[in-house]
Amino acid sequence: MQGRREPHESTLSETAETNYDRDFTAPQRFAPALVVLWSHDEPERVGEVVVLPPTARGMSFTLGRAVESYEDGSLPLTLRRLRPFSSEDRGPFQSARVSRWQIRITVEQGDELAIEGIGKGELRINDQATRGATVGPGDTIEAVGRFVLQATRRPLDWPRTGGWPDPFPFGAADRFGLVGESPAAWLLRQQILFLAQRDGHVLVEGPSGAGKELVVRAIHGASSRGARPLIARNAATIPEPLIDAELFGNLKDYPGAGTPDRSGLFGDADRSSLFLDEIGELSETLQASLLRVMDSGEYQRLGDSSMRATDVRILAATNRQPGELKHDFLARFLHRVHVPGFGERPEDVVLVARHLLRSFAASDPTLAERFFVKGEPALSARLVVALAHHRFTAHTRELTELLWRAVATSSGPLIDLPADFVARPAPAPAPVSSDSTDPRELSREQIVAALARVGGVRDRAWRELGLRSRDQLKRLLKKHDIT
């Protein structure tokens, strides 16, 4: 395809867990999907999806208010609240602002979908006006003034048998504080639950601002150690000359008179978890000092001649590549979990933004009065499209700062894009293949002539006419009473 960017990276190396207790790296097949990012009249639909089975290649579907086929035979789609363990049919759009058939969707190869505007109003793909274009994961589709969708993917085996132990409302934060309905968000939840039920040191890695501390606290809180407080320290802030005293403690009056007795972080974290943030900032010498206690739980306080023992689980976090850690130190982490940034789960950005705005409004009633309608934050479509295409570097922290700027500079009833925001240029949409024909433009004479040219072979006739499928030809033959 020319004139468009490469799709976003697949979420979590195209993996999804098939059982909450095991095998969460099993390869998984995905289907192309469209997720709602914004709806003018139905904001509660954000996060709902339509999934297009890859076996439907060449078939056409519609999305709008209609529940019956379009005049060319395209089948209507409904929105669903889809999770790994459940699928709730929410029906088509209900708003009178949306046309009965707003867009037509044709499944092409791979994750690609051909989108055409067939309803009232302007169609914009990747924020550019068009009559139709081919989209892939990450691209946005805006029926101006009506709704915004984003192309994405969903596992073919959703939903699966079994439920989730901690139910929570669709699109809201779970009990860990994690927000998102994407495959990446659900895989992360499954990994948290998996690790909480087991022991062994854990390395949590991911980009700055992605939520590593949230994941650490979730693993601890859901574990058998969760009844005790999590002991936390930023490893980068421990002065190297004091590292041993900070970690292992010291006897009273050692190394000098008046020094208080200290149990150290490992003593404080006995029978609990010790969270060491920014573990990658520790020098290799300091990493080596932790090997014995990580292996056996044995350590020695400064000034003490006897060994002590602690039952502690280390939960460490880093935004560096794990390979930058000392190899034998890295080997002590039995479990590793990757926290995806927004680039790996772009369809969750708006859900996270709405969650953050609700937290703003909870402590600032004036924001709720100005920008909330029936408990939902009122966002502009322009802001939503910009968020969908923005390349975040600090993720949730960056999004939080951006939303505060948006709130501070918005003068109307909608939270709009700040004037000083430098939007990332959206990729140019790829036009729909020019060799396809609109069935409505074909006359009875053209169809009869095409059949004559191919000797009446219908499998050749639909291609001769430039149609998308044999089914389109069958409907035209019936419409024009051609036998």
C-alpha positions in Angstrom: 0.0 0.0 0.0 1.3 3.4 -0.9 0.8 6.7 0.9 0.1 5.4 4.4 2.2 4.4 7.3 3.0 1.0 8.7 0.4 -0.3 11.2 1.1 0.1 14.9 3.2 -2.7 16.5 1.1 -5.7 17.5 0.2 -5.8 21.2 2.5 -7.8 23.3 4.2 -9.7 20.5 0.8 -10.9 19.2 0.2 -13.0 22.3 -2.8 -13.5 24.5 -3.4 -15.7 27.5 -5.7 -18.7 27.0 -5.9 -19.6 30.7 -5.7 -17.2 33.6 -3.2 -19.5 35.4 -0.9 -20.6 32.6 0.1 -20.4 28.9 -0.3 -16.6 28.5 2.3 -16.6 25.8 0.5 -19.0 23.5 0.4 -17.6 19.9 -3.0 -16.2 19.1 -4.9 -15.3 15.9 -6.4 -11.9 15.5 -9.3 -10.4 13.5 -9.6 -6.8 12.2 -11.9 -4.7 14.3 -13.1 -1.1 14.8 -13.4 0.4 18.2 -15.4 3.5 19.2 -13.2 6.4 20.4 -15.9 9.1 20.5 -19.6 9.5 19.9 -21.4 12.9 19.9 -24.6 11.6 21.5 -23.6 8.3 23.0 -20.3 8.8 24.9 -21.0 5.6 27.0 -20.2 3.6 23.8 -16.5 4.4 23.9 -14.6 1.2 23.9 -17.3 -0.9 22.1 -16.1 -2.7 19.0 -17.2 -4.4 15.8 -15.1 -7.4 14.8 -14.7 -8.4 11.2 -13.9 -12.1 10.7 -10.9 -12.6 8.4 -12.9 -15.4 6.6 -15.2 -12.6 5.3 -12.6 -11.3 2.9 -14.4 -9.5 0.0 -17.7 -9.2 1.9 -19.2 -5.8 2.7 -20.8 -4.6 5.9 -22.4 -1.4 7.1 -22.3 0.5 10.4 -24.9 3.1 11.4 -28.4 2.9 12.9 -29.8 0.2 10.6 -30.4 -3.4 11.5 -31.3 -4.4 7.9 -29.1 -4.9 4.8 -28.1 -2.0 2.7 -29.5 -1.8 -0.9 -26.4 -3.5 -2.3 -26.7 -6.4 0.2 -24.1 -5.2 2.6 -24.8 -6.7 6.0 -25.4 -4.4 9.1 -23.0 -4.7 12.1 -23.7 -4.0 15.7 -21.4 -2.8 18.5 -20.3 -5.1 21.3 -18.7 -4.8 24.7 -16.1 -7.5 24.1 -13.8 -9.0 26.8 -11.8 -12.2 27.0 -14.6 -13.9 28.8 -17.8 -12.1 27.7 -19.5 -10.4 24.7 -22.5 -8.2 25.1 -24.3 -7.1 22.0 -25.1 -3.4 22.3 -26.9 -3.0 19.0 -26.2 -0.3 16.4 -25.8 3.4 17.1 -29.1 4.9 18.4 -28.5 8.6 17.8 -30.7 10.2 15.1 -27.6 12.2 14.1 -26.2 9.0 12.6 -27.4 7.8 9.2 -29.1 4.4 9.0 -26.1 3.3 6.9 -23.2 5.7 7.8 -20.2 3.8 6.5 -19.6 0.7 4.4 -16.8 -1.7 5.5 -15.2 -4.3 3.2 -12.8 -6.8 4.5 -9.6 -6.9 2.4 -6.4 -8.9 3.0 -4.8 -9.2 6.5 -5.9 -6.4 8.9 -6.9 -4.0 6.1 -10.5 -2.7 5.7 -11.9 -0.6 2.9 -14.0 2.2 4.4 -16.6 4.2 2.4 -18.9 6.9 3.5 -22.5 6.2 2.3 -24.4 8.3 4.9 -24.9 12.0 5.4 -22.0 14.2 6.3 -18.3 14.3 5.7 -16.0 11.2 6.2 -12.5 11.9 7.4 -9.8 9.2 7.7 -6.7 10.1 9.7 -8.1 13.6 9.9 -8.3 14.0 6.1 -11.5 14.3 4.1 -12.1 11.4 1.7 -15.0 9.5 0.1 -13.2 6.2 1.0 -9.9 4.7 1.9 -8.2 1.5 3.1 -7.3 1.5 6.8 -5.2 -0.7 9.1 -4.5 -0.8 12.8 -4.1 2.6 14.3 -6.0 4.5 11.6 -9.0 6.7 12.6 -12.3 6.9 10.8 -14.5 10.0 11.6 -18.1 10.4 10.5 -17.9 14.2 11.2 -20.2 15.3 14.0 -21.3 11.7 14.7 -18.6 9.3 15.8 -14.9 8.5 15.7 -13.6 4.9 15.2 -10.1 3.4 15.3 -9.0 0.4 13.4 -7.5 -2.3 15.7 -7.6 -6.1 16.2 -9.2 -8.5 18.6 -8.3 -12.2 19.3 -10.5 -14.7 17.4 -11.0 -16.8 20.5 -12.7 -14.0 22.6 -14.9 -14.7 24.5 -13.5 -17.8 26.2 -15.1 -20.0 28.9 -14.9 -18.9 32.5 -15.2 -15.4 34.0 -13.1 -12.8 35.7 -12.7 -13.0 39.5 -13.1 -9.2 40.0 -15.9 -7.8 37.9 -15.9 -4.1 37.1 -17.8 -1.8 34.7 -16.8 -1.8 31.1 -14.3 0.9 30.3 -13.7 1.8 34.0 -10.7 1.2 36.2 -10.4 -2.3 37.7 -9.5 -2.9 41.4 -5.8 -2.5 40.5 -6.5 1.0 39.0 -5.7 -0.3 35.5 -7.9 1.2 32.7 -8.3 -0.4 29.2 -10.3 -2.9 27.2 -7.6 -3.7 24.6 -5.9 -7.2 24.3 -2.7 -5.6 25.8 -4.6 -4.3 28.9 -6.3 -7.7 29.4 -3.1 -9.6 29.0 -1.5 -7.4 31.6 -4.4 -8.0 34.0 -4.0 -11.8 33.5 -0.2 -11.6 34.2 -0.8 -9.6 37.4 -3.2 -12.2 38.6 -0.8 -15.0 37.6 2.1 -13.5 39.4 0.1 -12.5 42.5 -0.7 -16.2 43.0 2.9 -17.2 42.9 6.2 -16.3 44.6 9.6 -15.4 43.1 11.1 -12.0 42.4 9.5 -9.9 39.6 11.1 -7.5 37.2 8.5 -5.0 35.8 9.8 -3.2 32.7 8.2 -0.7 30.4 8.5 2.9 29.3 8.4 5.9 31.7 4.9 6.8 32.7 3.3 3.5 31.5 2.2 2.5 35.0 4.9 0.2 36.3 4.3 1.2 39.9 0.6 0.5 39.5 1.4 -3.0 38.3 3.9 -3.6 41.2 1.3 -2.5 43.8 -1.3 -4.7 42.1 0.9 -7.8 42.2 1.6 -7.2 45.9 -1.9 -6.3 46.8 -3.4 -9.3 45.2 -0.8 -11.7 46.7 -0.7 -13.5 50.0 1.7 -10.8 51.2 -0.8 -8.1 50.5 -2.1 -7.8 54.1 1.3 -6.3 55.0 2.4 -2.9 53.7 4.5 -2.7 50.6 8.0 -1.3 51.4 9.0 0.9 48.5 12.2 2.9 47.7 13.5 4.6 44.6 16.9 2.9 44.0 18.2 5.9 42.2 17.9 8.1 45.3 19.9 5.9 47.6 23.4 7.4 47.9 26.0 4.7 47.0 28.0 5.1 50.3 24.8 4.5 52.3 23.4 1.6 50.2 24.4 -1.2 52.6 22.9 0.7 55.6 19.7 1.5 53.7 19.2 -2.0 52.4 20.5 -4.2 55.3 20.4 -1.8 58.4 23.0 -1.4 61.1 23.6 -2.0 64.8 23.2 0.9 67.3 26.3 3.1 67.5 27.7 1.7 64.3 29.6 3.0 62.4 29.7 6.0 64.9 28.4 6.7 68.4 24.8 8.0 68.3 23.9 6.1 65.2 20.4 4.6 65.8 19.6 0.9 65.4 18.2 0.3 61.9 16.5 -2.8 60.5 17.0 -1.7 56.9 14.7 -2.2 54.0 15.1 -6.0 54.0 14.2 -6.2 57.6 11.2 -3.9 57.2 9.9 -5.9 54.3 10.1 -9.3 56.1 7.0 -11.4 55.1 6.1 -8.6 52.6 7.3 -7.3 49.3 10.1 -4.8 48.7 9.6 -2.5 45.7 12.8 -1.1 44.3 12.0 1.4 41.6 14.4 2.4 38.9 16.5 -0.7 39.6 18.5 -0.1 36.5 20.1 2.9 38.1 22.0 0.7 40.6 25.6 0.2 39.7 26.8 -3.4 39.0 28.6 -3.4 42.3 25.3 -2.6 44.1 23.5 -5.1 42.0 26.0 -7.8 43.1 25.4 -6.9 46.8 21.8 -8.1 46.5 22.5 -11.5 45.0 22.9 -13.4 48.3 19.7 -12.1 49.9 17.7 -12.7 46.7 18.9 -16.3 46.7 18.6 -17.3 50.3 17.1 -14.4 52.2 20.3 -14.1 54.3 21.9 -10.8 55.0 24.1 -9.1 57.5 23.5 -5.7 59.2 26.5 -3.3 59.4 28.4 -3.9 62.6 26.6 -7.3 63.2 28.7 -10.5 63.3 25.6 -12.8 62.9 23.5 -13.4 59.8 19.9 -12.5 59.6 17.1 -14.0 57.5 14.2 -12.3 55.8 11.3 -13.7 53.8 11.0 -10.9 51.2 9.9 -10.8 47.6 11.6 -8.2 45.5 9.4 -6.3 43.0 11.7 -4.2 40.8 10.9 -1.7 38.0 12.9 -0.2 35.3 12.4 1.7 32.1 15.7 0.4 30.7 16.2 -2.7 28.6 16.5 -5.7 30.9 19.7 -6.7 29.2 21.4 -3.6 30.6 21.2 -5.2 34.1 24.1 -7.4 35.4 23.4 -10.8 33.9 23.5 -12.7 37.2 21.4 -10.1 38.9 18.8 -10.3 36.0 18.8 -14.1 36.4 17.5 -13.8 40.0 14.2 -12.4 38.7 12.1 -15.5 38.1 9.3 -13.5 36.5 9.3 -10.6 34.2 6.3 -8.5 33.0 6.2 -5.9 30.3 3.9 -2.9 30.9 2.8 -1.6 27.4 2.9 2.0 26.6 0.1 3.8 24.7 1.8 2.9 21.4 1.0 -0.7 22.1 -2.6 -0.1 23.1 -3.7 3.1 21.3 -7.4 2.4 21.6 -7.2 2.7 25.4 -5.9 6.3 25.4 -9.4 7.8 25.3 -10.6 5.5 28.1 -7.6 6.5 30.2 -8.2 10.2 29.4 -11.9 9.9 30.5 -10.8 8.2 33.7 -8.3 11.0 34.5 -10.8 13.7 33.8 -13.3 12.1 36.2 -10.5 12.1 38.8 -9.9 15.8 38.1 -13.6 16.6 38.5 -13.9 14.6 41.7 -11.7 17.2 43.4 -12.8 20.2 41.4 -16.6 20.6 41.1 -16.3 23.5 38.7 -14.8 21.1 36.0 -17.8 18.8 36.4 -20.2 21.7 36.0 -18.4 23.0 32.8 -17.4 19.9 31.0 -19.4 16.9 32.1 -22.8 15.8 30.7 -24.7 13.1 32.6 -21.5 12.1 34.4 -19.4 11.8 31.2 -16.6 14.2 30.2 -17.5 16.1 27.0 -14.5 15.8 24.6 -14.2 17.3 21.2 -13.7 15.0 18.2 -10.6 17.0 17.3 -9.0 16.2 20.7 -9.8 12.5 20.4 -8.3 12.2 16.9 -5.2 14.0 18.0 -4.8 11.7 21.1 -5.2 8.7 18.8 -2.3 9.7 16.6 0.0 11.3 19.2 3.3 9.5 19.9 3.5 9.6 23.6 6.9 9.5 25.3 5.8 9.8 29.0 2.5 8.1 28.5 0.1 8.6 31.4 2.1 11.5 32.9 2.2 13.2 29.5 -1.5 12.6 29.0 -2.3 14.0 32.4 -0.4 17.2 31.6 -2.0 17.5 28.2 -5.5 17.2 29.6 -4.9 19.9 32.3 -3.7 22.2 29.5 -6.8 21.3 27.5 -9.1 22.0 30.4 -7.3 25.3 31.2 -7.6 26.6 27.6 -11.0 25.4 26.5 -13.6 28.2 26.4 -16.6 26.3 25.1 -18.6 23.4 26.6 -16.2 20.8 25.1 -12.7 19.9 26.3 -10.7 20.8 23.2 -7.2 20.5 21.9 -4.8 23.2 23.3 -3.8 25.7 20.8 -0.1 25.2 21.5 -0.4 21.4 21.0 1.9 20.3 18.1 -0.1 17.5 16.5 1.7 14.6 14.9 0.9 14.6 11.1 -1.6 11.9 10.5 -0.7 9.3 7.8 -2.4 9.9 4.5 -5.3 7.5 3.9 -4.9 5.0 1.1 -7.6 5.3 -1.5 -10.0 2.4 -1.9 -8.9 0.2 -4.9 -10.0 1.9 -8.1 -10.8 -1.4 -9.8 -13.9 -1.9 -7.7 -17.3 -0.9 -9.0 -20.4 0.5 -7.3 -23.1 -2.1 -7.9 -25.7 0.7 -8.0 -24.0 2.1 -11.2 -24.4 -1.1 -13.2 -27.3 -1.4 -15.7 -29.1 -4.6 -16.7 -27.5 -4.4 -20.1 -23.9 -4.1 -18.7 -24.5 -7.2 -16.5 -25.9 -9.2 -19.4 -23.0 -8.2 -21.7 -20.5 -9.2 -19.1 -22.1 -12.6 -18.7 -22.0 -13.1 -22.4 -18.3 -12.2 -22.6 -17.4 -14.9 -20.0 -19.7 -17.6 -21.4 -22.1 -17.3 -18.5 -19.5 -18.3 -15.9 -20.6 -16.3 -12.8 -17.3 -16.8 -11.0 -15.7 -14.9 -13.9 -18.5 -12.5 -14.4 -18.3 -10.7 -11.0 -14.6 -10.1 -11.6 -15.3 -8.9 -15.1 -17.7 -6.3 -13.7 -15.3 -5.1 -11.1 -17.4 -6.3 -8.2 -16.1 -7.3 -4.8 -17.6 -10.7 -4.5 -19.8 -13.4 -6.1 -22.5 -12.4 -3.6 -22.8 -8.9 -5.1 -23.4 -10.4 -8.5 -26.1 -12.8 -7.2 -27.9 -9.8 -5.6 -27.7 -7.9 -8.9 -29.0 -10.8 -10.9 -32.0 -11.1 -8.6 -32.6 -7.3 -8.6 -32.6 -7.2 -12.5 -34.4 -10.5 -12.8 -31.6 -12.1 -14.8 -31.6 -15.9 -14.9 
